[in-house]
Amino acid sequence: MAIQHISQLRCVICGTMYPADNRYTCDKCGVTGILEVEYDYEKVAKTLTRHALAQRPWTHWRYEELLPVDFSLPLPALHIGYTPVYHAERLGEWVGVRDFSIKDDGRNPSASFKDRASSVGVMKATEYHAKTIAAASTGNAASSLACFAAAVGLPSVIFVPEKAPEPKIAQLLVFGATVIKVKGTYDAAYDFCMDACAKYGWYNRNCAINSYLVEGKKTCGLEIAEQFADMMPDWVCVSVGDGCTIAGVWKGVREMFHLGFIKKLPRMLGVQASGCKPVADAFHADKDVVPVDGVTRADSINCGTPRNWRKAVHALRESRGEIVAVSDAEIMEAMNKTARLSAVFGEPSGAASVAGVKRAIADGIIKKDESVCAVITGNGLKDVKAAIETAGTPINIPADLTALDEELKKRKVL
Ligand SMILES: *Cc1c(COP(=O)(O)O)cnc(C)c1O
C-alpha cells in the first residue's frame, strides 16, 4: 500500500501538521487553510528508481510511491497520464523560441488534464466508502469526474455554471452524472456544491480544497521530469485558473529533482486571460488575491475567485517563475496556430499556454535561445464553437469541377 509513504498533511498558511486522513482543510485556518501532502522521500527513493519505473505501466499510476492512493483497491481501467511530449519546431518558430515542446494532455480519457485529479478522487472516495462523489467545475473537472465515476461505478453529482460549453455538458450527461446547472458563475456553482456536500455527506472532489487531488495533478510534473530527464526545459508553461495545476506540476518536478531523477529545475510560467487575472495581479503586487468578475472565452481558466492561489504564487516564487496575461484574441490565435503548426488541437484554455509563451518572449521574460515546454491542458473538441470561430468557413459549392476550379483559384490553393 503506497499510502504508507505519506508522512503528513501540512497547512500552507500556518504549517500545522495533520495525519493523512479524510480531511480537507486546516482546523485553525478554515477553508483557506489548504493542506499539502508530504511524503517520506527516503522511503520513496528506495523503490522509486529508474529501473523500477521501466517495468511499470505507462500510466500515471507508475509513480505509486508518490500518490496518496491505496493500491490494494481496484484502479479504474482507463489509461490516465503518460501523455505524449512533442517537439514542435514550426510552432516554436511562430512563438519565437529555439526549442519548443508541447505536452498533449488532451489525450486523457475525458480529454483534459483534470483526469489526473479525478482518478485520484474516485480512489479516495472508494477508500472512504463514499456513496456519492460531487464537484463544481467550469466544465472539465466535471466531465472528468463524471467519466471516472462511471469507470468505477460510483454515482456523481455535478454543479456547473450556466455558461459551461455544451460539449462538456454532453460529456456529463452521457457518463450518467446528475447535472445541476447553477445560475451565475463558477464561483456560485462552487459555493453551492460545498453546501450540498456538507449537507449530504458526499465526497468533495473540488481540487482547490482537496489536497489529495492536487497530488493527481502533480503527475504531469513527474512525467515531464521522466520524459525530459537530462534535457529538462528552462521553462514549463501552464494556464492558471484556481492555481492547482501550476502548483501540482511544480510539486511534481520538484519531487523528481529531490529524488535525483533530474538535475535541473525548470522555471514555471503561468498564463491567465487578461479578462480574469487575479493570480497574476496578486503575484505582481505581492498581495493577497482580490476576487474579480472574470470575462474570457477560455472558460476553464475563468476563475474569478481562485481557491488555490497561495500554492500557485508559491510555485511561481519558488521556481523564479513569472505569470503573464493574454487577451482572448491572442488565445484564439494560439489555438489556431497550435493546430496548424503542431497538429495538436487544444481548447482555448489549453492553447492559452502557447499564447503565454509567445507573450513572455515578446516581453523579454523568456529568451529566444531558451527551451520551453507548454502543456496543452484540454482538447479542442471541448469547445467546438471557439474552434470554428478561429478556423474560418468551408467552401460551399455544388459538385461541379468548374465551380471548384474557380474557388480554388480565388483562395490561391491552385
Ligand atoms: C482546469 C483547467 C486549467 C487550470 O487549472 P487550475 O488548477 O484551475 O489552475 C487549465 N486548462 C484546462 C483545460 C483546465 O480544464
The ligand as an ORCA input file, in Angstrom:
! r2SCAN-3c Opt
* xyz 0 1
  C      -8.806     23.458    -15.026
  C      -8.054     23.789    -16.230
  C      -6.949     24.652    -16.206
  C      -6.487     25.376    -14.958
  O      -6.260     24.582    -13.847
  P      -6.367     25.229    -12.377
  O      -5.992     24.114    -11.483
  O      -7.780     25.676    -12.198
  O      -5.415     26.362    -12.339
  C      -6.291     24.875    -17.379
  N      -6.691     24.306    -18.537
  C      -7.730     23.478    -18.605
  C      -8.102     22.899    -19.929
  C      -8.448     23.177    -17.463
  O      -9.507     22.361    -17.545
*
